Amino acid sequence: MKHFPIKIISLLMLLLFGGCQIIGLRTNFSRDLTKEQQRKVVWDFPEDDFLPTQNDGRLYAINGKQMLKTIQQYPKVIVYQWSPHCSSEYCSTLSGLQTLCDQNGITLFVLADYFHDAFSQAQSLSNPLFIANERYYKTKLCPKLEKRFYIDLLGEETYNETKDISWYRYCYFEDGKFVKYCRDPYAEFDKK
């Protein structure tokens, strides 16, 4: 019983530093990115402009309304909520998903869950990498941040109707309208 406090302290430390997946906090911008990478994060992209659609090596912190406005320019779009270290069979590599989308006439927009390792894996994307703007939404709590972003992207009614399956990570749009969440884009869209 004398080791009980040590176990509790160890568990609390794991929860505290575990990041988004465990306690729901987005990992730290200044701790997870080098100074050079920090300079490549665009926090204040003009609300009325379309998002960039050429990968320029920067990471754009955006809101769901900005993403929706840009999506509306394309006939078919997948928005992939990406975690760099996701080990689920339903998490895709960025290069593999980009290839699938290119081969099937689908525009891919990737929304990173957190900053850690975002730059190192984004070079295979056609479009820039995006992240929900915690400054705009005034929260680093992942559930709140994701909820606010997806309410802006999907609309509150659609968000509420689909929140139980939002963990599928792939939002599919046609002609600027949300169609469905996809669990496995390869099974649903690969026409080969």
C-alpha positions in Angstrom: 0.0 0.0 0.0 3.0 2.3 0.5 3.5 2.4 -3.4 -0.1 3.5 -4.0 0.7 7.2 -4.1 3.5 6.6 -6.5 1.2 4.7 -8.8 -1.4 7.5 -8.7 1.2 10.2 -9.4 2.6 8.1 -12.3 -0.9 7.7 -13.7 -1.6 11.4 -13.3 1.7 12.3 -15.1 0.8 10.0 -18.0 -2.6 11.6 -18.3 -1.2 15.1 -18.0 1.5 14.6 -20.7 -0.4 12.1 -22.8 -1.9 14.7 -25.1 -5.2 14.8 -27.1 -5.9 11.1 -27.1 -5.9 10.5 -23.4 -7.1 13.7 -21.6 -8.3 15.7 -24.5 -5.7 18.5 -24.6 -4.0 19.5 -27.9 -0.3 19.1 -27.6 1.8 22.2 -27.2 2.6 24.4 -30.2 5.9 25.8 -28.9 7.1 22.5 -27.4 6.2 20.3 -30.4 7.5 22.6 -33.2 10.9 24.0 -34.0 11.2 27.7 -34.3 11.4 27.3 -38.1 8.2 25.2 -38.1 6.4 27.7 -35.8 7.1 30.4 -38.4 5.4 28.2 -41.0 2.1 28.1 -39.1 -0.4 30.6 -40.5 -2.8 31.6 -37.7 -4.6 34.6 -39.3 -5.7 33.5 -42.7 -8.3 36.0 -44.0 -11.8 34.8 -43.3 -13.2 35.8 -46.7 -10.5 34.2 -48.8 -10.5 30.7 -50.1 -7.9 28.5 -48.5 -4.7 27.8 -50.4 -4.9 24.7 -52.6 -1.2 24.2 -53.3 1.0 22.6 -50.7 3.5 25.4 -49.9 5.0 23.7 -46.8 3.0 25.7 -44.4 0.4 24.6 -41.9 -2.8 26.6 -41.9 -4.8 27.0 -38.6 -8.4 27.4 -39.8 -12.0 27.3 -38.8 -14.7 25.0 -40.2 -16.4 27.9 -42.2 -13.1 28.5 -44.1 -12.8 24.8 -44.9 -16.5 24.6 -46.1 -16.1 27.7 -48.3 -13.1 26.1 -50.0 -14.7 22.6 -50.3 -17.6 24.2 -52.2 -15.3 24.7 -55.2 -14.9 21.0 -55.8 -17.2 18.2 -57.0 -15.8 15.5 -54.6 -13.9 16.1 -51.4 -12.6 14.0 -48.5 -11.7 15.8 -45.3 -9.5 13.5 -43.4 -9.0 14.1 -39.6 -5.5 12.8 -39.3 -3.4 11.8 -36.3 0.2 11.3 -37.2 0.7 8.3 -34.9 -2.7 6.6 -35.2 -2.3 2.9 -35.3 -5.9 1.9 -36.2 -6.4 -0.1 -39.4 -8.7 2.8 -40.5 -6.0 5.5 -40.3 -4.4 6.1 -43.6 -0.9 7.2 -44.6 -1.1 10.6 -46.2 0.7 9.5 -49.3 -1.6 6.4 -49.8 -4.7 8.5 -49.3 -3.5 11.2 -51.6 -2.9 8.5 -54.3 -6.4 7.0 -53.8 -8.0 10.4 -54.1 -6.0 11.4 -57.2 -6.9 8.1 -58.9 -10.6 8.6 -58.2 -11.1 12.3 -58.9 -11.5 13.3 -55.2 -9.9 16.4 -53.7 -8.2 15.6 -50.4 -8.0 18.1 -47.5 -6.2 16.9 -44.4 -6.9 18.3 -40.9 -4.2 17.4 -38.4 -5.3 16.6 -34.8 -2.1 18.1 -33.4 1.2 19.8 -34.3 3.6 17.0 -33.3 5.1 15.5 -36.5 2.7 17.3 -38.8 5.4 18.8 -41.0 7.4 15.7 -41.4 4.6 13.8 -43.0 2.8 16.5 -45.0 5.1 16.7 -48.0 3.2 14.0 -50.0 0.0 16.1 -50.0 -1.2 18.2 -53.0 -3.0 20.7 -50.7 -1.5 22.2 -47.6 -2.0 20.6 -44.2 -4.6 22.2 -42.0 -5.3 22.2 -38.3 -8.3 23.5 -36.3 -7.5 27.0 -35.1 -7.4 26.8 -31.3 -7.0 30.6 -31.1 -10.2 31.2 -33.2 -12.2 28.7 -31.1 -10.5 29.8 -27.9 -9.8 26.3 -26.6 -7.1 23.6 -26.6 -9.5 20.9 -25.3 -9.8 18.5 -28.2 -13.5 17.6 -27.8 -14.5 21.3 -27.7 -12.2 22.2 -30.5 -13.4 19.4 -32.8 -17.0 20.0 -31.9 -16.8 23.7 -32.8 -14.9 23.0 -36.0 -17.3 20.4 -37.2 -20.4 22.4 -36.3 -18.9 25.2 -38.5 -18.1 22.6 -41.3 -21.2 20.5 -41.3 -23.8 22.7 -39.6 -25.1 22.0 -36.1 -28.0 19.7 -37.2 -25.8 17.5 -39.3 -23.1 17.5 -36.6 -25.6 16.3 -34.0 -27.0 13.6 -36.3 -23.5 12.2 -37.1 -21.4 12.8 -33.9 -21.7 9.1 -32.9 -19.8 8.1 -36.0 -17.5 11.1 -36.4 -14.6 8.9 -35.2 -14.6 7.4 -38.7 -12.3 10.4 -39.6 -13.3 10.7 -43.2 -15.9 13.3 -44.2 -17.1 12.9 -47.8 -18.6 15.9 -49.7 -20.1 16.2 -53.1 -20.7 19.6 -54.7 -20.0 21.3 -51.4 -22.5 19.3 -49.4 -21.7 16.8 -46.7 -22.7 13.2 -47.9 -21.4 10.9 -45.2 -18.6 9.8 -42.8 -16.5 7.0 -44.2 -14.8 4.4 -42.1 -12.6 3.0 -44.9 -12.1 5.2 -47.9 -10.3 2.4 -49.8 -13.3 0.1 -49.6 -15.7 2.9 -50.6 -13.9 4.9 -53.3 -11.2 2.7 -54.9 -12.5 2.1 -58.4 -9.5 -0.1 -59.5 
